[in-house]
């Protein structure tokens, strides 16, 4: 059931929530305090954790899958999953920005935003990660359909090529430098991004753990967590707290992608040793992580328009930080309810629409 990975999905989503909440605190001149200051330095890297998890889950759940029939089954499942979860929030975004920011709404590319097709004018900004997800789904579909079961060998070759191209682009072409990145095609930006190394690394971790289930988990988890938190120092010291910008994507993958791989490896190893996080909470909060990720910027926008930020600015720094922390918890609670009442039923409906039928759970 990968209980620990579900808990990690929850943690990654909340990192991103706290990251954007910290920006709202700063925008109204409130002292961020240690929690939100750390969140601003590393919270965005919850996305890097998600990318590693995504690659891991795809490889873990398709063990033994091969051939065009399995590939088509995989693709239909993933498309149903991503769009059934995304479209309700796309409609929510339409309503929010038409009300809160009509100029932004007018300039957004609604068609490409709805289809998750590459564009520089996404309506829901955080959905850029879903474009990467879709691209990797199609790559993995080809892997299942045509690799003849040699998944690991193909993944190793792909990882090597992505790393080599990323090194060439960063140091020889300087493709991500200011003045160059702006002219990079969207095709290259998504199809040849260093982020792809995170997906593939997650898939390779799954392949490794299936072949070598023994070993310790705590050293990997502790080392990965320490390096991940240390990324805050790297970000502030060498990147002026802006490593999340596209100019530094190569270094972002190194600083946060590598620790994310270690964290995933450690948590799965621990679960193989029958040490897991609380089951019910992990399944619910992890399942709701997609809704948490997609909803939080919209909820922060709505509450800002309704005066929450102005009210918080009248409080002491500690009280304002607590208010935004309570808001983050409220976003999580809402997302859990959305997951149970809307997202799961919609996903089942979409699966039926694309011809994928769920097997009944054993008694």
LUMBALUM-354977 format. One line per 2 residues: number of its first residue (from 1); their letters; for each residue x, y, z of C-alpha. Coordinates in steps of 0.02 Angstrom, whole numbers, plus 32768, in hexadecimal, padded with zeros to 4 digits. Example, Ala and Ser with C-alpha at 12.3 -4.5 7.8 and 13.67 -1.06 7.14 Angstrom:
<recs>
1) as) 8267 7F1F 8186 | 82AC 7FCB 8165
</recs>
This chain:
<recs>
1) xx) 8000 8000 8000 | 8099 8072 800E
3) xx) 8059 80C7 80AB | 80FA 8128 80C4
5) xx) 80F6 816B 8013 | 8045 81A7 802F
7) xx) 807F 8203 80CA | 810E 824F 8065
9) xx) 8090 828C 7FE3 | 8033 82E5 8070
11) xx) 80D4 8332 80B1 | 8109 836B 8002
13) xx) 8061 83BD 7FE3 | 8066 8419 808A
15) xx) 8116 8457 8064 | 80D1 84AB 7FC8
17) xx) 803C 84F1 802A | 80B0 853D 80AD
19) xx) 8121 8580 8024 | 8096 85E5 7FD3
21) xx) 8050 8616 807D | 80FA 865F 80AB
23) xx) 80F0 86D0 8012 | 8047 8712 804F
25) xx) 8092 8735 80F9 | 8123 8793 80AC
27) xx) 80B3 87F5 8036 | 805A 884B 80C6
29) xx) 80F9 886F 8126 | 80E6 87EA 81AC
31) xx) 8180 879A 81F8 | 8181 86E7 81B7
33) xx) 81CD 8693 824D | 823C 85F7 8241
35) xx) 81B8 8580 81FB | 817E 85ED 816B
37) xx) 822E 862D 8148 | 8269 8579 8135
39) xx) 81CF 8553 80CC | 81F8 85E1 8056
41) xx) 82A9 859D 8041 | 8279 84E7 8020
43) xx) 81BC 84D5 8016 | 81B5 84DE 7F58
45) xx) 8221 8441 7F55 | 8189 83DD 7F88
47) xx) 8173 83D7 7ECB | 821A 837F 7EB9
49) xx) 81E0 82FD 7F37 | 8140 82E7 7ED1
51) xx) 81A3 82CA 7E32 | 820E 8243 7E83
53) xx) 8173 81F2 7ED0 | 811A 81F4 7E28
55) xx) 81A7 8198 7DD1 | 81B1 811D 7E61
57) xx) 80F6 80F8 7E62 | 80EE 80DE 7DA7
59) xx) 817C 8060 7DAA | 8140 800B 7E49
61) xx) 808C 7FF2 7E0E | 80B8 7FB7 7D5E
63) xx) 812E 7F2B 7D8F | 811E 7EA3 7D0C
65) xx) 80B7 7F11 7C97 | 80ED 7F06 7BE2
67) xx) 80A3 7F12 7B36 | 8028 7F87 7AE4
69) xx) 7F90 7F49 7B44 | 7FE0 7F6C 7BED
71) xx) 8022 8013 7BAE | 7F76 8049 7B74
73) xx) 7F2A 8014 7C1A | 7FAF 8077 7C79
75) xx) 7F95 8114 7C11 | 7ED8 8112 7C24
77) xx) 7EE6 80FF 7CDF | 7F62 818F 7CEF
79) xx) 7F00 8204 7C7E | 7E60 81DF 7CDE
81) xx) 7EBA 8201 7D81 | 7F0C 82A4 7D51
83) xx) 7E77 82F5 7CF8 | 7DF2 82BB 7D72
85) xx) 7E55 830D 7DFD | 7E86 83A8 7D9B
87) xx) 7DEA 83E1 7D3F | 7D82 840C 7DDB
89) xx) 7E0D 8481 7E13 | 7E20 84C8 7D64
91) xx) 7D68 84F9 7D6C | 7D85 853D 7E1C
93) xx) 7E17 85A3 7DD6 | 7DA8 85E8 7D4C
95) xx) 7D2C 8628 7DCD | 7DB2 866A 7E44
97) xx) 7E19 86CC 7DC5 | 7D84 870D 7D64
99) xx) 7D50 875C 7E0A | 7DF5 8784 7E5F
101) xx) 7E67 87AF 7DCC | 7E07 87CD 7D2A
103) xx) 7EA1 880D 7CCC | 7F03 876E 7CF3
105) xx) 7E6C 8705 7CC5 | 7E5A 8760 7C20
107) xx) 7F0F 873F 7BEF | 7F11 8687 7C23
109) xx) 7F0F 8600 7B9E | 7E74 85A3 7BD9
111) xx) 7E76 851A 7B55 | 7F2A 84E6 7B72
113) xx) 7F14 84FA 7C2E | 7E7E 8485 7C2B
115) xx) 7EDB 8403 7BC4 | 7F7F 8417 7C24
117) xx) 7FD7 843F 7B81 | 807A 84A2 7B90
119) xx) 805C 855D 7B95 | 80A6 85F6 7BE8
121) xx) 7FF8 8632 7C18 | 7FB5 85AC 7C8E
123) xx) 7F1A 85DC 7CEE | 7F48 8574 7D86
125) xx) 8002 8595 7D9B | 802A 84F9 7E02
127) xx) 7FEB 848A 7D74 | 8093 849B 7D1B
129) xx) 80C7 8401 7D7B | 8037 839E 7D31
131) xx) 8078 83C0 7C82 | 811A 836A 7CB6
133) xx) 80B3 82DC 7D01 | 8054 82C3 7C5E
135) xx) 80F4 82C1 7BF9 | 813E 823D 7C6B
137) xx) 809E 81D7 7C60 | 80B1 81D0 7BA4
139) xx) 816A 81A3 7BB3 | 813F 8118 7C2D
141) xx) 80B6 80DB 7BB9 | 8138 80C6 7B30
143) xx) 81AC 806F 7BAC | 8126 7FEF 7BD7
145) xx) 80F0 7FD8 7B24 | 8196 7FC4 7ACD
147) xx) 8222 7F9B 7B49 | 81F8 7EE1 7B49
149) xx) 8209 7EDA 7C05 | 82B5 7F2C 7C09
151) xx) 8272 7FBE 7C6C | 8308 7FD6 7CDE
153) xx) 8388 7FD6 7C52 | 8324 8056 7BEF
155) xx) 830E 80C2 7C8A | 83C9 80C1 7CAC
157) xx) 83ED 80F6 7BF9 | 8368 817E 7C03
159) xx) 83AC 81BD 7CA9 | 845B 81C5 7C61
161) xx) 841F 8225 7BC8 | 83B9 82A1 7C2E
163) xx) 844D 82C3 7CA1 | 84C4 82D7 7C0E
165) xx) 844F 834E 7BB4 | 8431 83B1 7C53
167) xx) 84EC 83C6 7C6E | 8503 83FB 7BB9
169) xx) 8471 8475 7BC2 | 84AA 84C1 7C66
171) xx) 8565 84D3 7C49 | 8581 84D1 7B8D
173) xx) 84E4 851C 7B40 | 84B9 8580 7BDD
175) xx) 8405 8565 7BA9 | 83C0 8590 7C55
177) xx) 841F 8634 7C69 | 83BD 86D8 7C6F
179) xx) 83A4 8712 7BBE | 83A9 8660 7B7B
181) xx) 8322 8607 7BDD | 82A0 8683 7BA0
183) xx) 82BC 8646 7AED | 82B9 858C 7B14
185) xx) 822B 8533 7ABC | 81A2 84EA 7B27
187) xx) 81C6 8440 7AD9 | 8279 8442 7B18
189) xx) 8248 848F 7BBE | 81D8 83FC 7BE6
191) xx) 8220 836B 7B83 | 82D8 8385 7BAB
193) xx) 82CD 83D0 7C59 | 833E 839B 7CE9
195) xx) 829C 8377 7D46 | 828E 82D9 7CDE
197) xx) 8323 8294 7D3F | 82B8 8299 7DDD
199) xx) 822E 8232 7D8F | 82A7 81B3 7D49
201) xx) 8309 81AA 7DEC | 8268 8181 7E49
203) xx) 8244 80F5 7DCD | 82F4 80B1 7DE3
205) xx) 82DE 80B2 7EA1 | 8243 8045 7E8A
207) xx) 82A2 7FCD 7E19 | 8331 7FC3 7E97
209) xx) 82C0 7FA4 7F2D | 8260 7F1B 7ED5
211) xx) 8302 7EBF 7EB1 | 8356 7EE7 7F58
213) xx) 82CC 7EF1 7FDC | 8342 7EDF 806F
215) xx) 83AA 7F67 80C0 | 839A 7FF9 8136
217) xx) 8322 8088 8120 | 834C 8102 81AB
219) xx) 83F8 8138 816A | 83AF 8164 80C0
221) xx) 831A 81C0 810C | 8383 8222 8189
223) xx) 840A 8250 810B | 838A 8282 8087
225) xx) 8327 82EB 8104 | 83C3 8344 8143
227) xx) 83FE 836B 8092 | 8350 83A6 8062
229) xx) 8348 8420 80F4 | 83FB 8455 80D2
231) xx) 83BC 848A 8026 | 8378 8525 807D
233) xx) 842B 855D 80A1 | 8461 8539 7FEF
235) xx) 83CC 8598 7FAC | 83E9 8630 8018
237) xx) 84A7 862F 800C | 84C4 860E 7F53
239) xx) 8420 8635 7EFA | 83DF 86CC 7F58
241) xx) 8348 8665 7F8E | 8310 864E 7ED9
243) xx) 8349 859F 7EAC | 8295 8575 7E80
245) xx) 82A0 85E6 7DE7 | 82B9 8592 7D3F
247) xx) 8368 85DB 7D2D | 83A6 8567 7DB6
249) xx) 8345 84C8 7D8E | 83E5 8463 7D77
251) xx) 8421 848F 7E26 | 8374 847C 7E70
253) xx) 836D 83C7 7E35 | 8418 83A7 7E83
255) xx) 83F3 83FE 7F28 | 8341 83BC 7F43
257) xx) 8329 832E 7EC8 | 83B6 82C2 7F0B
259) xx) 837B 82CE 7FC2 | 82C9 82A8 7F87
261) xx) 8307 8206 7F3B | 835A 81D7 7FE0
263) xx) 82BD 81FF 8043 | 8251 8193 7FD1
265) xx) 82CF 8105 7FDA | 82D8 810F 8098
267) xx) 821C 8114 80B3 | 81F8 8080 8042
269) xx) 8284 801C 8093 | 8239 8041 813E
271) xx) 818F 8005 8104 | 81DD 7F66 80C1
273) xx) 821C 7F50 8174 | 8168 7F69 81B1
275) xx) 8184 8018 81F5 | 8101 808D 81B2
277) xx) 80AC 8131 81D9 | 7FF8 8133 821C
279) xx) 7F96 80D4 819A | 7EEC 812B 8197
281) xx) 7F33 81DA 819C | 7FB9 81B4 811B
283) xx) 7F3C 816A 80A0 | 7EC2 81FA 80B3
285) xx) 7F3D 828A 80B8 | 7FA9 823C 8031
287) xx) 7F13 821B 7FC4 | 7EDE 82D0 7FDC
289) xx) 7F8A 8314 7FAE | 7F55 8332 7EF9
291) xx) 7EC1 839A 7F32 | 7F2E 83F3 7FB3
293) xx) 7FAC 8421 7F2E | 7F2C 845F 7EAF
295) xx) 7EB8 84B9 7F28 | 7F2E 8518 7F9A
297) xx) 7F5C 85AD 7F2A | 7EA5 85C4 7EFD
299) xx) 7E71 85C2 7FB4 | 7EFD 863A 7FE1
301) xx) 7EC2 86AE 7F56 | 7E0D 86A7 7F90
303) xx) 7E38 86C7 8046 | 7EAA 8756 8013
305) xx) 7E1C 87A6 7FAF | 7DA8 8791 8043
307) xx) 7E20 87F1 80B4 | 7E7A 8766 8111
309) xx) 7F27 87AF 80EB | 7EF3 885E 8122
311) xx) 7EAD 8818 81C2 | 7F4B 87B2 81E3
313) xx) 7FB6 884E 81CA | 7F61 889D 8262
315) xx) 7F99 880E 82D3 | 803E 87F2 8328
317) xx) 80BD 878F 82C3 | 80A1 86F1 8329
319) xx) 7FE4 86FD 831C | 7FED 871E 8260
321) xx) 805E 8688 8246 | 7FE4 861E 82AB
323) xx) 7F53 865F 8242 | 7FA8 8629 81A0
325) xx) 7FD6 8582 81EF | 7F1F 8567 821C
327) xx) 7EF1 8595 8169 | 7F6C 8512 8128
329) xx) 7F19 848F 8198 | 7E6E 84C7 8158
331) xx) 7EAB 84AE 80A5 | 7EE0 83FD 80D4
333) xx) 7E37 83D7 8125 | 7DDA 8419 808E
335) xx) 7E49 83B2 801A | 7E25 8313 807D
337) xx) 7D6B 8331 806C | 7D7E 8358 7FB2
339) xx) 7DE2 82B8 7F9A | 7D60 824A 7FEB
341) xx) 7CC3 829D 7FA9 | 7CF5 82DA 7EFC
343) xx) 7D9F 829F 7EC0 | 7D8D 81E4 7EDD
345) xx) 7CDD 81D6 7E93 | 7D13 8240 7DFD
347) xx) 7DAC 81D2 7DE1 | 7D40 8136 7DE0
349) xx) 7CCA 8189 7D63 | 7D5B 81BB 7CF2
351) xx) 7DA2 810B 7CFA | 7CFC 80C5 7CC0
353) xx) 7CF3 8147 7C35 | 7D9D 8112 7BF0
355) xx) 7D73 805A 7C00 | 7DD6 802D 7C9C
357) xx) 7D72 7FCC 7D1B | 7DA8 7FBC 7DCF
359) xx) 7DAE 7F0F 7E1A | 7D48 7EFA 7EB9
361) xx) 7DB2 7EFA 7F56 | 7DC8 7E4F 7FA7
363) x) 7D65 7E33 8046
</recs>
